[in-house]
Amino acid sequence: MTTESRRIAWFEDLTRTDVARVGGKNASLGEMVRNLGDRGVNVPPGFATTADAYWTFIEANSLKDVIATALNEFAAGKASLQETGHAVRRAVLRSDWPEDIASEICEAYGELSARSGHGEADVAVRSSATAEDLPDASFAGQQETFLNIRGKAALLDACRRCYASLFTDRAISYREANGFDHLEVALSVGIQKMVRSDLGGAGVMFSIDTETGFDKVVVIDAAWGLGETVVQGTVDPDEYQVFKPLLADGNLSPIIEKKLGEKARKMVYATDGKASTRNVPTSKAERAAFMLADSEILQLARWACTIEEHYDTPMDMEWAKDGKTGELFIVQARPETVQSRKEASTLKAYRMKRKGRRLVSGLSIGGAIVAGKVCLIRSPAEIGRFEDGAVLVTETTDPDWVPIMKRATAIVTDHGGRTSHAAIVSRELGLPAVVGTGNATELLHDEQEVTVSCAEGDEGFVYEGIGEFESEDLRLDDIPETGTQVMLNLANPAAAFRWWRLPADGVGLARMEFVVGNHIKVHPMALVRFDTLRDDEAKRTIAELTRGYPDKTEFFVDRLSRGLARIAAACHPKPVIVRMSDFKTNEYANLIGGAEFEPEEENPMLGFRGASRYYSPRYRDGFALECRAIQRLREDMGFKNVVVMIPFCRSTKEADRVLDVMAENGLKRGDGSLEIYVMCEIPANVVLAKAFAERFNGFSIGSNDLTQLTLGVDRDSDELAELFDEQDEAVKWMIGTVIEAAHRSGAKVGLCGQAPSDHPEFAEFLVECGIDSMSVSPDSFIAVKRRVAQAESRRREIKAG
């Protein structure tokens, strides 16, 4: 076989400029084989048939007239899409291979088999259209792929079926919608040595966050068996996220997300019958285990960075792990076509104001909120009864569903991950989708009014009834710069990436208790003392939640460190101030297993909370787990931008005790550039500001608690609501005093609270006091930034005048 053949091209002889000759998919495979092999990226060997081979096949069988006639009848309304597609595919499948092309394909297959050390190699046969994987046309899933093809006769048949798949109903409708001439698009077939992922696993990988466009993470989906189950969305895969900027340091493991998927089925080789693959249930052990080891996750993420750097654009990749050799391979790569093309100057923020009962939940796709009536459809054959603007509810989707999906207002599926067909097409269509719910088709019904919310983080929800919600366009291209830092208050790791485009100066308050309450749900002491836990029901629940964690305390440390890592990543390398847990005793008691470890208090707001817990025998071992999580976050993952903050510290004696306990648990102020702040929310923090500044690097004013304790007003009391005023002169005196004292001692000081968002004059007051930073909710960031800029401008005018 020579490289000059017009009908066959080996991958190593191709580059990305060969799209017109071998299609986008095969051109990209050639590009990687030629240029990235020396950089460690493994791509299975193979070859491609060319566009010239396709046109020769079409002409030898006089198919051009058949295709043109069928498409003209469709355009004239004389034939349906289904009739047209069937007629063209039938003609292609009945056609014969010209002898010279068949001979060249078989000869190349023989050489590939010899290279692979097999008499007849098992290969993947993939379609690659010449208008595919372009920056503005992804053709995702439009043509067919055939796996585990062995033997020359089977190979020629699979190649013919690839040609026929250029005229599936979905491919015809896609070209019609996107203005491609059917008789100008050719099809190349890629013949690639199979990776034995039927014995290992496979999946999809993006070098960008597919929901928010956050460009500093790699997102990996993984399942057992051949990768078609992940691509098609018929399984709920594991999901991993890796922070790209810290990957270069081989000593770090910046895996910021690990979600265990159900992975109920896998696709494997078929050993009898006509089918080359089949789906089988996974074992209990496979469902309970992560498909990839951490070292493999990091290797794939580094490859994603290498590929993205080479192509100079975010990439969508498919990968496979050989179960025989343990090797990883990249089997496809194409440009990502949704997030990388979005307008970056505007951020649309949605907010639920009133919602009904939660009906189902799954993975959130699209970031929007919509409401409408459910239309539950089991098959594309039912397209006739779908109502435009309905919420499409189904088990899973494939490319045959696209005509229905285009008419929906939202999509909800039982199965699928973030890289499934339903998710990818929903993004391309700009629709919100909730995928992988597990039971939407069982719990929802036709004509039911629902609200679909994908604006609350990684998890999407379907609520009963037509909810009340609002949206706002936030302009990012005219935000003024300020000398005073404006930071974000972030609690929910799942929503942290939504705000990465805001030019914030970091995160001024990351609430650890939100991660504990929503992502861990278990009282840390119930994990420390799991063996002696008296509550049998709590013990059963904890055992189920912590499956896969032989050490129950590791569940807490792992989930907490990764949850905080997502917040730390969103603003890296800017500072992210993490407040250690600040539940009240009644809130701790509501955690799973918590009732055994918490006293009952008349006034939890002023009771056993904050710093007093950290050195107490009641909670000291739980606090040690918090410290382990922070240490892992900073040392193992590499997020040195994390600052630790101690809440509700009543005295300098208490501060010393807490700092000693932290040092015992590996968190010593100054080591590894670690900074430790203290909340300023008690009058004693102001009175003894100089002494506190000797022990901490900075203060964060908690204006709600400081107001409550300065004025002696319960902030939750309806009767005293008028007296609770953060702008009271006494409160402002406290704030001004601590700012002055902190600065005299060389400590930084910020404020985290709602007041600067609600009251422009309060923001101006803080600027006049010379505060270093304000931390506000993301949706009020731009308004506060503008208020601060105006206040600084007035301050400069006054000084100049």
Secondary structure as GFF3:
##gff-version 3
##sequence-region A 1 801
A	DSSP	beta_strand	8	10	.	.	.	ID=ss1
A	DSSP	three_ten_helix	11	13	.	.	.	ID=ss2
A	DSSP	three_ten_helix	16	18	.	.	.	ID=ss3
A	DSSP	alpha_helix	19	35	.	.	.	ID=ss4
A	DSSP	three_ten_helix	37	39	.	.	.	ID=ss5
A	DSSP	beta_strand	46	49	.	.	.	ID=ss6
A	DSSP	alpha_helix	51	60	.	.	.	ID=ss7
A	DSSP	alpha_helix	63	75	.	.	.	ID=ss8
A	DSSP	alpha_helix	81	93	.	.	.	ID=ss9
A	DSSP	alpha_helix	99	115	.	.	.	ID=ss10
A	DSSP	beta_strand	123	129	.	.	.	ID=ss11
A	DSSP	beta_strand	145	149	.	.	.	ID=ss12
A	DSSP	alpha_helix	152	164	.	.	.	ID=ss13
A	DSSP	three_ten_helix	165	167	.	.	.	ID=ss14
A	DSSP	alpha_helix	169	178	.	.	.	ID=ss15
A	DSSP	beta_strand	187	193	.	.	.	ID=ss16
A	DSSP	beta_strand	201	206	.	.	.	ID=ss17
A	DSSP	beta_strand	217	224	.	.	.	ID=ss18
A	DSSP	alpha_helix	228	232	.	.	.	ID=ss19
A	DSSP	beta_strand	238	243	.	.	.	ID=ss20
A	DSSP	three_ten_helix	244	246	.	.	.	ID=ss21
A	DSSP	beta_strand	255	259	.	.	.	ID=ss22
A	DSSP	beta_strand	265	269	.	.	.	ID=ss23
A	DSSP	beta_strand	277	281	.	.	.	ID=ss24
A	DSSP	alpha_helix	284	288	.	.	.	ID=ss25
A	DSSP	alpha_helix	294	311	.	.	.	ID=ss26
A	DSSP	beta_strand	315	321	.	.	.	ID=ss27
A	DSSP	beta_strand	328	335	.	.	.	ID=ss28
A	DSSP	three_ten_helix	339	341	.	.	.	ID=ss29
A	DSSP	beta_strand	346	354	.	.	.	ID=ss30
A	DSSP	beta_strand	358	365	.	.	.	ID=ss31
A	DSSP	beta_strand	369	376	.	.	.	ID=ss32
A	DSSP	three_ten_helix	380	385	.	.	.	ID=ss33
A	DSSP	beta_strand	391	394	.	.	.	ID=ss34
A	DSSP	three_ten_helix	399	401	.	.	.	ID=ss35
A	DSSP	alpha_helix	402	405	.	.	.	ID=ss36
A	DSSP	beta_strand	410	413	.	.	.	ID=ss37
A	DSSP	alpha_helix	421	429	.	.	.	ID=ss38
A	DSSP	beta_strand	433	435	.	.	.	ID=ss39
A	DSSP	alpha_helix	440	443	.	.	.	ID=ss40
A	DSSP	beta_strand	449	453	.	.	.	ID=ss41
A	DSSP	beta_strand	459	464	.	.	.	ID=ss42
A	DSSP	beta_strand	468	475	.	.	.	ID=ss43
A	DSSP	beta_strand	485	490	.	.	.	ID=ss44
A	DSSP	three_ten_helix	493	499	.	.	.	ID=ss45
A	DSSP	beta_strand	507	511	.	.	.	ID=ss46
A	DSSP	alpha_helix	512	515	.	.	.	ID=ss47
A	DSSP	pi_helix	516	520	.	.	.	ID=ss48
A	DSSP	alpha_helix	524	528	.	.	.	ID=ss49
A	DSSP	three_ten_helix	530	532	.	.	.	ID=ss50
A	DSSP	alpha_helix	536	545	.	.	.	ID=ss51
A	DSSP	alpha_helix	552	571	.	.	.	ID=ss52
A	DSSP	beta_strand	576	579	.	.	.	ID=ss53
A	DSSP	alpha_helix	585	589	.	.	.	ID=ss54
A	DSSP	three_ten_helix	595	597	.	.	.	ID=ss55
A	DSSP	three_ten_helix	604	606	.	.	.	ID=ss56
A	DSSP	alpha_helix	611	614	.	.	.	ID=ss57
A	DSSP	alpha_helix	620	631	.	.	.	ID=ss58
A	DSSP	pi_helix	632	636	.	.	.	ID=ss59
A	DSSP	beta_strand	642	646	.	.	.	ID=ss60
A	DSSP	alpha_helix	652	664	.	.	.	ID=ss61
A	DSSP	three_ten_helix	671	673	.	.	.	ID=ss62
A	DSSP	beta_strand	676	680	.	.	.	ID=ss63
A	DSSP	alpha_helix	683	687	.	.	.	ID=ss64
A	DSSP	alpha_helix	689	695	.	.	.	ID=ss65
A	DSSP	beta_strand	698	702	.	.	.	ID=ss66
A	DSSP	alpha_helix	703	711	.	.	.	ID=ss67
A	DSSP	three_ten_helix	721	723	.	.	.	ID=ss68
A	DSSP	alpha_helix	729	744	.	.	.	ID=ss69
A	DSSP	beta_strand	748	752	.	.	.	ID=ss70
A	DSSP	alpha_helix	755	758	.	.	.	ID=ss71
A	DSSP	alpha_helix	760	769	.	.	.	ID=ss72
A	DSSP	beta_strand	773	776	.	.	.	ID=ss73
A	DSSP	three_ten_helix	778	780	.	.	.	ID=ss74
A	DSSP	alpha_helix	781	800	.	.	.	ID=ss75
###
